[in-house]
Amino acid sequence: MSAAQAERFIRALAAANPKPETELRFTSPYTLLAAVMLSAQTTDVAVNKATATLFQVADSPAAMMALGEEGVAEHIRRIGLWKAKARNLITLSQQLLDRHGGEVPADRAALEALAGVGRKTANVVLNVAFGEEAMAVDTHIFRLGNRTGLAPGKTPREVEEGLMKRVPPDLLRDSHHWLILHGRYICKARLPECWHCVARTECNYADKVLWPPPR
């Protein structure tokens, strides 16, 4: 995909959704960080159901520590990898208290040093909570980057670096949301719904599905 084509692709998504937002519910950088960490291999819908009760009783590192690992587990037991996530959330909260005075750092290295936080989670927090032009590559964006030709890569990091180069600077921050939502609801893994994709004329995918399959 050429640079001009990539720009048209992104601008088509932008025109269709001028004010994109994360679907995770949060009230602060800390609750965002917790929600993103909990969302690994789990849908945002499932995470929002769990955090709806969790954040009512623990919306800060100190409150989460007071709740304890077993208390956290009671709220998140229905999401994937809940045991490890409960343990990581408690460890992460203690690390924030010990290292950062209970505040979420606006620094990639500091974020990635926290329990359960990888590059993708750090990028989401930097983008959403602190307004940085960071690109979090999840399974949806990885698939979309390769399928469309927007930013091919063998690893999430390669796709991330490709997108950082190809996306117009004025659209870089919001592109994180546009691409995730597009991959989640339109450019799906099993059957891309090309028939209502606003950017299909710029997409290089050879096997476009231009009509809904018969029921």
N, C-alpha and C positions, 0 to 999 in steps of 0.2 A: 504494500500500500504506500503510495507516494505521500509526501508531507502535506500537499494540498488536499489530497483525498482524506487523509487522517483528520485534517482540520474541519473539512465539511462533515465528516462522520460525527465528530464531537459537537459541532454547532447544531446539527440536526437534533441530537439528544437534548442539548441545552434549550432549544426552541420549544421542545415538547414538554419540558419540565424546568421552568426558569428558576425555581427555588427549591432545589433538592435538599433533603434532610435524611439523617440516619433514621432507621426504623426502631433502633434501640431506645428505650425510655431511660432518661437520666436527669438528674437535677444539678449535678456538679461534676468537675473533672474526676473526682473520686468515684462517684457512682457510674460515670461513663467508663472509666478504667475497669471497674469491677464487672460491668455488663459485657464489655468487649471480651474480657478474659473468660467469662462464663460462656460466651457464644461459640467457642471453638467446637466444631463438629456438632453444632446444635443450631436450630433455627432461631431467628430473632423473636419469633412469636412465643416459643417455649421459654426463652430467657425472660421476656417481658412478664410472662405469667409468674415466673419464680421471683423476679425482683420486685414485683408489685407488693408482695408481702415482706420480702427480705429488707428492702430499703425503708419500709415503714418503721422497722425496729433498729436498723443499722445502716445509717447513711454517711458514716465517717469511719476512719480507721479505728479510732478509740471505741466507738460503739460496736464495730465488728469484732474487735478483740474481746469486748465484754460479752458478746453473744457466744463466742467460742466455736470451735470446729463442729461440734455436734449440733449446735444451734443453727449454724449456717446450713448444715446438711439437711435439716428438717425442711428448709425452704426450697432447696434446689435438687431434691432427691429425684425429681422426674426428668431432669435433663441429663444429657450424655456426660459420662466421666465425672459424675457428681462428687465421688469420694476425693479424687485428686484435686478437683476444683475447689472444694471446701477447704482442703488443706492448704492449697496455694493462696486462697483468698485471705486466710488467717495469717500466713507467713508474709504475704505482700503487705497487709495492713501493719504488721509489726515493723517491717522494713521501712515503711513510710514514716512511722512514728520515730524510729531510731535514726534514720538517715536524713529525713526531710521535714521534720517538725510536723508530720501529719499531712503535709501538702503533696500534691502530685507534681513532680518535676516536669518542666517544659523542656526536657532534654532527652534525646534519643538514647544515649548511652545509659543514663540513669534509669530510664524506663525499662530498658531491656535487661537491666541488672536485677529487676524485681521478679519474684517468683511467679511463674506462669505467664510471663510477658515476653513475647517474641517480637520480631520486626513488624509483623502485620498489626498486632495490637498497639504497638508504639506509634505506628503511622496513623492509625485511626485516632488515637488520643491527641497527637500533635495536630492533626488536621481539624478535628471537630472541636476540641476543647481550647486549642491555642491558636487556631487560624493559620497554621503553617501549610505550605504547599507540599503535602506529603501524600503518597499514593500507596494505599494498603491493598495488596494483591491477595484476594481470597480465591477460592475455587472458581467462583463466577467470573472474576476479572481475568484469571489465568486462562480459562476456557475461551472467553471472548477475545482476548488479545491474540490468541493463536488461531482461532477459527476465522475471525474476520480479516486477519492480516494486519490489524492495527499495531500490534507490538508482539511479534512472535518471540518465543523464548522457551528454553528447556526447563527453566526453573522460575519460581515466582520472582526472584531477584532480577533475572534477565527481563522478564515482562515489565516489572516495575521500572527498571532503568530505561527500557524502550518507551514506555508511556511518558516518563518525565521529559524525554527528548521530543516526542511527537505531539503531545497535547499543547495547544496554544497557551502561552503564559497567563493570559487573562482568564482562562477557563480551568487552569490546573487544579485549584483547590476543590471546586465543585465536581470535577470529573470523577473523583473518587466515588461520589454518590451516584452520578449518572451511570457509570459503568457497572457498579454493583447492582443497581436496580434493573438495568437493562439485562444483565445476565441472569438475574433472579426471576424476572417476569416475562421476558421476551426471548432472549437468546438462550433458551433453556438447554440443559444437557442432553436430554433424550430427544426432544423435538423442538428445534428453534422455530418460533412463530414468526417467520419472515413475512408472512402476509400482512402483519400490521406493524412491521418495524419501520420506524421513520428514517432510518439510515441505511436501508437495504441497497439503495442505488450506489452507495460508496463501499459496500462490503465486498470482500474478495472471496467469500465462502462459495465454493463451487456447487454445492448441493442445496441451494436455497429451497425452502419449503414455501412455495408461493400461494398455496391454498390449504385451508384446514383439511385434515384427513377426514374421510367419511366416518360418521359415527356407526 
